[in-house]
Amino acid sequence: MHPAIPHLIELQRVDHQAALLRDELESFPKRLRDAESKLTGARSEVVAAKDGLAKMNSERKKYEFEGQEWKDRARKYRDQSGAVKTNDAYRALQHEIANAEAEIAKSEDRQLEVMMKAEDAERRVKIADSQLKEAEQSLAAEKKTIEAQATELKKKLEAATAEREKIIAPVPEDLRDLYARIAKRRGGTAMAAVRDEQCRGCGLRVLPHIVQELRSETSEEVYRCEGCGLILYALEPIPYTKAADGSANASSPASTN
């Protein structure tokens, strides 16, 4: 196996880790939008509930006004009934009084019905106000959490980037390019282990002599799977080590297959 392969294995591990960190960072704006959407919905509920209450209060005042008008008419007819001279006029006034009292009763029934609806509307306003406060608190907490998580993730991403630079330093330029091209096409994965003479990337059989080459410490060939194109490595790779100065061991360039 080519001496740069252990570095590429570590490189893929760090790249996968960095990709997960980036994905999590990219999920934060959506989390904020979801929280803000809940807040917008809660605000709309408050507006709708208050509009409903205002409508009920308006209707109640309307029926109160109408009821008062009919009461005034009934009072006027009663005042007039004492001054009429004929039975027909008296009966006519009594009819008007009865009609006014019937309308007063209807108005009072309507007022009672609207009052009950208004009580429900007031409860909805209180509930909507409470939910709005919860949504505001939730959004504030979510923002605080996301800011803290983003700070921590950025630190981890910076550390992963720094580690990547150390890992890739001894890898020949041609292998860096090969790794990058494959990873770009395969969603960030460029390496595949070989187990039981099979590529773990696609399951295609790997010839025995290639498996032997992958396990050899003296081989400087790079082999790719004929099925998926991933760079192959043995399950018992050459150990990845670091020199005393902290940099990875240097390795010589090798051809690609």
Secondary structure, DSSP 8 states (H G I E B T S, - for coil): --TTHHHHHHHHHHHHHHHHHHHHHHHHHHHHHHHHHHHHHHHHHHHHHHHHHHHHHHHHHHHHHHHHHHHHHHHHHHHHHTT--SHHHHHHHHHHHHHHHHHHHHHHHHHHHHHHHHHHHHHHHHHHHHHHHHHHHHHHHHHHHHHHHHHHHHHHHHHHHHHHHHHHTTS-HHHHHHHHHHHHHTTT--EEEEETTEETTT--B--HHHHHHHH-SS---B-B-TTT--EEEESS-----B-TTSSB-------B-
